[in-house]
Amino acid sequence: MAARVEQLVTSGTFSLDGGTWDVDNNVWIVGDDSEAIVVDAAHDADAIVAALGGRALRAVVCTHAHDDHVNAAPALAAATGAPVLLHPDDLPLWKLTHPDRLPDGELADGQTLSVAGTELTVLHTPGHAPGAVSLYAPALGTVFTGDTLFAGGPGATGRSFSHFPTIVDSIRDRLLSLPPETVVRTGHGESTTIGAEAPALDEWVKRGH
């Protein structure tokens, strides 16, 4: 059976630099009827376990380590036996949320993850966070961008560990080079496509936003 993409929206808070905000997060499940991976275990491990419906979870993949994207990762790993994978450049952020529990494995640029006969390639796309990654699944015509690229522009870069010129470079060099029909599945909000976002790059740079 071919792999498919399922979306679960969970709600909670995001905290950094002394502020806390209410957020809704996209949790992405990629797999078939027997196995899956989860992209960003946000807020509610029980809801994610329920959505998996007994499928074997091969990995909990973190696009970055802001607390709203990783706060349910240890509990989901404990419930399923799946390893938590994170780019090592985001360990300082991870430790703000989980000081006593390290990820189980590292993500590296160019690495491939396989599930249900489908490969996802890890693209290191820093800027929103130092270890931010996107996951490109060409067979599914999609890329999971976390908080790097949204419908309407780049992710926020106004807080600690973030850098606007870096996120622009990541988007230009690593994401906008993908086929224009590629569906962009984001960490929050609606999906978009590479082709829909590419024409706005120069405008984002001018706005510095």
Residue pairs with C-beta under 8 A, 6 or more apart in sequence:
1 32
1 33
1 34
1 116
2 32
2 116
2 117
2 118
3 30
3 31
3 32
3 115
3 116
3 117
3 118
3 137
3 139
3 140
4 30
4 31
4 32
4 140
5 28
5 29
5 30
5 140
5 142
5 185
6 28
6 29
6 30
6 51
7 26
7 27
7 28
7 29
7 185
8 26
8 27
8 28
8 29
8 47
8 48
8 51
9 24
9 25
9 26
9 27
10 24
10 25
10 27
10 42
10 43
10 44
10 47
10 48
10 72
11 22
11 23
11 24
11 25
11 43
11 44
12 22
12 23
12 25
12 42
12 43
12 44
12 68
12 71
13 20
13 21
13 22
13 23
13 67
13 68
14 20
14 21
14 23
14 66
14 67
14 68
15 21
15 67
16 66
16 67
16 96
16 159
16 160
17 159
17 160
23 68
23 188
24 188
25 40
25 42
25 43
25 68
25 69
25 187
25 188
26 40
26 42
26 185
26 186
26 187
26 188
26 189
27 38
27 39
27 40
27 41
27 42
27 48
27 51
28 38
28 39
28 40
28 144
28 185
29 36
29 37
29 38
29 39
29 48
29 51
29 52
30 36
30 37
30 39
30 115
30 116
30 118
30 120
30 137
30 140
31 37
31 55
31 58
31 115
31 116
32 55
32 116
32 117
33 55
34 55
34 56
34 116
35 55
35 56
35 57
35 58
35 115
35 116
36 52
36 55
36 56
36 57
36 58
36 115
36 116
37 57
37 58
37 59
37 60
37 61
37 82
37 113
37 115
37 120
38 48
38 52
38 57
38 59
38 60
38 61
38 76
38 82
39 61
39 63
39 135
39 144
39 146
40 61
40 62
40 63
40 69
40 70
40 146
40 187
41 48
41 60
41 62
41 69
41 70
41 71
41 72
41 73
41 75
41 76
41 84
42 68
42 69
42 70
42 71
42 72
43 68
43 71
43 72
44 72
45 72
45 75
45 76
45 79
48 72
48 76
49 76
49 79
49 80
52 80
56 80
57 76
57 80
57 81
57 82
58 82
58 113
58 115
59 82
59 83
59 84
59 85
59 105
59 113
59 115
60 73
60 76
60 77
60 80
60 82
60 83
60 84
60 85
61 85
61 107
61 113
61 135
62 69
62 70
62 73
62 84
62 85
62 86
62 87
62 90
62 94
62 103
62 107
63 69
63 132
63 133
63 134
63 135
63 144
63 145
63 146
63 147
63 148
63 187
64 87
64 90
64 93
64 128
64 129
64 131
64 132
64 133
64 146
64 147
65 86
65 90
65 91
65 93
65 94
65 96
65 97
65 129
65 131
66 93
66 129
66 147
67 96
67 97
69 146
69 147
69 187
70 84
70 86
70 94
70 97
70 98
71 97
73 84
73 98
73 103
74 84
74 98
74 101
76 82
77 83
77 84
77 104
83 103
83 104
83 105
84 103
84 104
84 105
85 103
85 104
85 105
85 106
85 107
85 113
86 94
86 103
86 105
86 106
86 107
86 131
87 106
87 107
87 108
87 122
87 124
87 131
87 132
87 133
88 106
88 131
89 124
89 126
89 129
89 130
89 131
90 129
90 130
90 131
90 132
91 102
91 103
91 131
92 130
92 161
93 129
93 130
93 131
93 161
94 102
94 103
107 122
107 131
107 133
108 122
108 124
109 122
109 123
109 124
109 133
110 121
110 122
111 121
111 122
112 119
112 120
112 121
112 122
113 119
113 120
113 122
113 135
114 120
118 137
118 139
118 140
119 137
119 138
119 139
120 135
120 136
120 137
120 144
121 135
121 136
121 137
121 138
122 133
122 134
122 135
123 133
123 134
123 135
123 136
123 143
123 174
123 175
124 131
124 132
124 133
124 170
124 174
125 132
125 133
125 134
125 145
125 146
125 148
125 149
125 167
125 170
125 171
125 174
125 175
126 132
126 163
126 166
126 167
126 170
127 148
127 154
127 155
127 157
127 162
127 163
127 164
127 165
127 166
127 167
127 168
127 169
127 170
127 171
128 146
128 147
128 148
128 154
128 155
128 156
128 157
128 162
128 167
129 147
129 161
129 162
130 161
132 146
132 147
132 148
132 155
132 170
133 146
134 143
134 144
134 145
134 146
134 148
134 149
134 174
134 175
135 143
135 144
136 142
136 143
136 144
136 178
136 182
137 143
137 144
141 179
141 181
141 182
141 183
142 182
142 183
142 184
142 185
143 175
143 178
143 182
143 183
143 184
143 185
143 194
144 185
145 175
145 184
145 185
145 186
145 187
146 155
146 186
146 187
147 155
147 156
147 186
147 187
147 188
148 154
148 155
148 167
148 170
148 171
148 175
149 155
149 171
149 175
149 184
149 186
149 197
150 184
150 186
150 187
150 188
150 189
150 192
151 184
151 186
151 189
151 190
151 191
151 192
151 196
151 197
152 192
152 197
152 200
153 197
153 200
153 204
153 209
154 164
154 167
154 168
154 171
154 204
154 209
155 167
155 187
156 162
157 163
157 164
157 166
157 167
164 208
164 209
168 201
168 204
168 205
171 197
171 201
172 201
175 184
175 194
176 194
176 197
176 198
176 201
178 194
179 194
180 193
180 194
180 195
180 198
181 193
181 194
181 195
182 193
182 194
182 195
183 191
183 192
183 193
184 191
184 192
184 193
184 194
184 197
185 191
186 192
